[in-house]
Amino acid sequence: MNSTKPTTSKDNKEFDILEEQFLSDDCDINDIPLPKQELKDYEFEIREVMKSGCNRQIAEHSLLKCNIVNYLNESKNAYIKARSNIKEEVVGKISTYIDNIKDKKSEQNKNDSYVIEFNKSNEDEGKMYEEEADEIMEEKNNEFENNDDLLKEKENIKKYCMFLFKEFSEEKKDENFDEYKKIYKDKRDALLEAALRLVKKIVNDENEYNKFYEDYFKKIIKK
């Protein structure tokens, strides 16, 4: 996937105009563009496009122009449905593991059969499930913030998440999680490539940038 980065001049131009309008008497705070509600279930895709260096508005604009909702909705929902039971099992195991650390019950973790198998396994075996593990780790982030014992184990807990996803996906093969995941990821990768090409156009072509700007910021430009 190609990476694009907006030019500094475009960033400065956008920031200066927005700041000027925000400070003016003509600006209604209710007109300042908020994250697009139709993209509320596509935070991962937005973040992936933003890794190119563009801001959230350009990322959202590009994904909408690529018709993300109609293109990706069916395969993403199928992926989430196929993942749901596996994720529930993983979260249950991880929650118990975390609680034992917080309660200083390390021996209980050591005696858990899944932990024993995890310690025996190659830690890279579950690498293909890193995305799912990252999602769980983000959901659990508040538990890590104020607990030094958990922070020390954070990387290991993430690896354990990946291992559990691998184990449960193999146990529940009839749910076809890996198949639905591949379909969704293949479609998503193609969409992200298209969105990144549009981002590159926006940040390098004045006409394309003006089209984007008009779509997102025309409400606060009082004529």
C-alpha positions in Angstrom: 0.0 0.0 0.0 1.5 3.3 -1.1 1.9 6.0 1.5 1.1 9.6 0.8 1.8 12.7 2.9 0.1 16.1 2.5 2.3 19.1 1.7 3.1 21.5 4.5 1.6 24.4 2.5 -1.8 22.7 2.3 -1.8 21.9 6.0 -0.9 25.5 6.9 -3.5 26.9 4.4 -6.2 24.7 5.9 -5.3 25.5 9.5 -5.0 29.2 8.9 -8.4 29.5 7.2 -10.1 27.4 9.8 -8.6 29.3 12.7 -9.6 32.6 11.1 -13.2 31.5 10.5 -13.4 30.0 14.0 -12.4 33.2 15.6 -14.6 35.4 13.5 -18.1 36.5 14.6 -19.6 34.8 11.5 -18.7 31.3 12.6 -21.4 29.2 14.2 -19.8 26.4 16.3 -22.6 24.1 15.2 -21.4 24.4 11.6 -17.9 23.1 12.3 -17.7 19.7 10.6 -17.8 16.7 12.9 -16.8 13.1 12.2 -19.2 11.7 9.6 -21.9 9.6 11.3 -22.2 7.3 8.4 -18.6 6.2 9.0 -19.1 5.5 12.7 -18.5 1.7 12.1 -15.4 2.3 10.0 -12.9 3.8 12.5 -10.3 1.2 11.6 -10.4 2.2 7.9 -10.2 5.9 8.8 -7.2 5.4 10.9 -5.5 3.4 8.2 -5.9 6.2 5.6 -4.7 8.7 8.2 -1.5 6.8 8.5 -0.6 8.3 5.1 -0.2 11.7 6.9 -3.6 13.2 6.0 -6.1 14.6 8.4 -9.3 13.0 9.4 -11.5 15.1 7.1 -9.5 14.1 4.0 -9.5 10.5 5.1 -13.3 10.5 5.6 -13.9 12.3 2.3 -11.7 9.9 0.4 -13.5 6.8 1.9 -16.9 8.2 1.2 -15.9 9.0 -2.4 -14.9 5.4 -2.7 -18.4 4.4 -1.6 -17.1 2.5 1.5 -20.4 1.8 3.1 -22.0 0.1 0.1 -18.8 -1.6 -0.9 -17.6 -2.9 2.4 -20.7 -3.1 4.7 -21.8 -6.7 3.8 -18.3 -8.3 4.1 -17.5 -6.4 7.3 -20.8 -7.4 8.9 -20.2 -11.1 7.9 -16.7 -10.9 9.4 -17.9 -9.3 12.7 -20.7 -11.9 13.0 -18.3 -14.8 12.4 -15.8 -13.3 14.8 -18.3 -12.7 17.6 -18.3 -16.1 19.4 -14.6 -16.4 19.1 -14.0 -12.9 20.4 -16.3 -13.6 23.3 -14.2 -16.7 24.3 -11.0 -14.7 23.9 -12.2 -11.8 26.0 -13.4 -14.2 28.7 -9.9 -15.8 28.9 -8.1 -12.5 28.8 -10.3 -11.0 31.4 -9.6 -13.8 33.8 -5.9 -13.6 33.1 -5.9 -9.9 33.8 -7.9 -10.3 37.0 -5.5 -12.8 38.3 -2.6 -10.4 37.6 -4.4 -7.6 39.4 -5.2 -9.9 42.3 -1.7 -11.2 42.5 -2.8 -14.8 41.6 -0.1 -15.6 39.2 -0.1 -19.3 40.0 -3.7 -19.5 38.7 -2.5 -18.2 35.4 0.5 -20.6 35.3 -1.9 -23.5 35.9 -4.3 -22.6 33.2 -4.2 -25.1 30.3 -4.3 -22.4 27.6 -1.5 -20.5 29.3 0.6 -23.7 29.4 0.0 -24.3 25.7 0.7 -20.6 24.9 4.0 -20.8 26.7 5.0 -23.9 24.8 4.0 -22.5 21.4 5.9 -20.3 19.0 4.7 -16.8 19.9 4.5 -15.9 16.2 1.9 -18.5 15.5 -1.0 -16.2 16.1 0.5 -13.2 14.2 -2.3 -13.2 11.6 -4.7 -12.3 14.5 -2.9 -9.2 15.6 -5.6 -6.8 14.4 -8.2 -8.6 16.5 -5.8 -8.6 19.5 -5.2 -4.9 19.1 -8.9 -4.2 19.2 -9.3 -6.1 22.5 -6.2 -4.4 24.0 -7.7 -1.0 23.1 -11.0 -2.0 24.8 -9.0 -3.0 27.9 -6.8 0.1 27.8 -8.3 1.7 30.9 -7.3 -1.4 33.0 -3.7 -1.0 32.0 -3.3 2.7 32.7 -3.2 2.6 36.5 -1.7 -0.8 37.1 2.0 -1.3 36.9 1.8 -5.1 37.0 -0.5 -5.1 33.9 1.7 -2.6 32.1 4.7 -4.9 32.5 2.7 -7.8 31.0 0.9 -5.8 28.3 3.0 -7.1 25.4 2.7 -10.7 26.6 -1.1 -10.3 27.1 -1.4 -9.1 23.5 0.5 -12.2 22.3 -1.8 -14.3 24.4 -4.8 -12.7 22.7 -3.4 -13.6 19.3 -2.7 -17.2 20.4 -6.2 -17.5 21.8 -7.8 -16.2 18.5 -5.8 -18.9 16.7 -6.8 -21.6 19.0 -10.5 -20.7 19.1 -10.7 -20.1 15.4 -9.3 -23.7 14.9 -11.8 -25.1 17.5 -14.7 -23.3 15.8 -13.9 -24.0 12.2 -17.6 -24.5 11.3 -18.1 -20.7 11.9 -15.7 -20.0 9.0 -14.1 -17.0 10.7 -10.9 -17.2 8.7 -12.8 -17.4 5.5 -15.0 -14.4 6.2 -11.9 -12.5 7.5 -10.0 -13.0 4.3 -13.0 -11.9 2.1 -13.4 -8.7 4.2 -9.6 -7.9 4.3 -9.2 -8.4 0.6 -12.0 -6.1 -0.1 -10.8 -3.6 2.5 -7.3 -3.6 1.2 -8.6 -2.8 -2.3 -10.7 0.0 -1.0 -7.9 1.5 1.1 -5.6 1.5 -2.0 -8.3 3.5 -3.9 -8.8 5.9 -1.0 -5.1 6.5 -0.7 -4.9 7.3 -4.4 -7.6 9.9 -3.9 -5.7 11.3 -0.9 -2.6 11.7 -3.1 -4.7 13.6 -5.7 -6.2 15.9 -3.0 -2.9 16.9 -1.5 -1.1 17.4 -4.7 -3.8 18.8 -7.0 -5.3 22.3 -6.3 -8.6 21.5 -8.0 -9.1 18.2 -6.1 -8.2 20.0 -2.9 -10.7 22.7 -3.6 -13.4 20.1 -4.2 -12.6 18.5 -0.9 -12.5 21.8 0.9 -15.9 22.8 -0.5 -17.5 19.6 0.6 -16.2 19.8 4.2 -15.9 23.5 5.0 -18.4 25.5 2.9 -20.7 25.8 5.9 -18.3 28.0 7.9 -17.3 30.2 4.9 -19.8 33.0 5.0 -20.2 34.8 1.7 
